[in-house]
Amino acid sequence: MSTDQLSVTFAALADPTRRAILAHLALGEASVTELAQPFEMSLPAISKHLKVLERAGLIARGREAQWRPCRLEAQALKEAADWIEQYRQFWEQNLDRLDEYLQQLQAEDNKRDREP
């Protein structure tokens, strides 16, 4: 995934309304009206959020007669998660080293406390 696509993905995910829409779509396809129900905003405002998500490749919209179902496209999320995973491993390794160091300091303190 290119850095530009990652930027688009993370920008789309930065908004809590869009994250809530994605959470709803994780349960299955939904119409714009269904997606708008939990929010106090107009359908055009929801449609703008959907366009951002669609441009980021996070959702796709179909067409079935008059119904335009939206569905989650997980690939962009997977690519963002893979990118984040690299940094999770980095921090886990650093925290493991810190834990080892703290255990070493604690052992030294315990040793000094037992000495006369």
N, C-alpha and C positions, 0 to 999 in steps of 0.2 A: 504494500500500500504506500503510495507516495505521501510525502509530508503534506503536500497541498490537499490531498484527499483526507488525510488525518485532520487537518485544520478545519475542513468543511464538516467532517463528522463531529469533532469536538465542539465546534460552534453550534451545530444543531442540538447537541446534547446539553449545551449550557443553559438552556431555558427549561424551567420546571414544568411548564405546560407541555412542551414537546416530550419531555421524559415521561410525563403522565400518559400522554397519548401512546407512546411506545409500550408502556406497561399494559395499557388496555388492549393494544393489538397483540401483545404476547399471548392473550387468551383466545385470540381468533380474529377473523375478519370483522370489520365494522364499517358502517356508513359514516359519512361526515356528521350527520345528525346525531347518531349514537355517540360519536366521539365528542361532540360539543356539549352533550347533556350535563356532565359534571362541572362545566365551567360557566362563569358569568360573563360570556363574551358572545359576540355575534358569529353567525356562520361564516361571513367573509373573514373575520379574524382567525377563526379555526382553520379556514382554507389556506390562509397565509402560512400558518404553522405547518400545515401538511405539505405545502410547496417546499418549505425549507427542508423538511424531513425527506421529501422525495428527491430533491436535488442532491442531498447527502447520500442517497442510496439506501436510506434506512427504512423506507416504505415504498410500496408500489400500489398503484391504483388500477383497478380493473373496470370493466364496463359490462354490466349485465342488464340489458334493457334500460330502465330509468335509474337503476341502482348502481352506484359507483363504489364498490367495496374497496376499503384500504386493507392492506396486509403488511405485516412486518417482513422486512428483508434482513435476515440475520447476518449476512456476509460482512457488511460494513461494520456491524457491532463486533463480530469475531475478529476482524482485522484490528480494530481499536483495542480490543481486549488483549490480543497477542502483543501489541506494542506496549501496553501497560504491564503485561506479564514480565517483560524484561526488567522493568524497574522494581517490581515486587521481589523478584529473585535477588536483585542487587541489595535491597533494603533488608531482606531476610538474612543474607550473608553478613551484612554489617551488624545487624542486631545479634546474630549468633556470636560474632567476634566480641562484641561488647559484653554479652552475657558471660563468655569465657573469661574476659578480663575482670569483670566484677566478681566472679566466683574466685578467681585468683586473689584479688584484693581481700575478699572476705576470709579466705583460708589464711592469708598472712596475718590479718587482724586476730583471728582466732588463735593462731600460733603464738602471737605476742601476748595475748591475754593469759595464756597458760604458763608462760615463762615467769619465774620468780623475780 
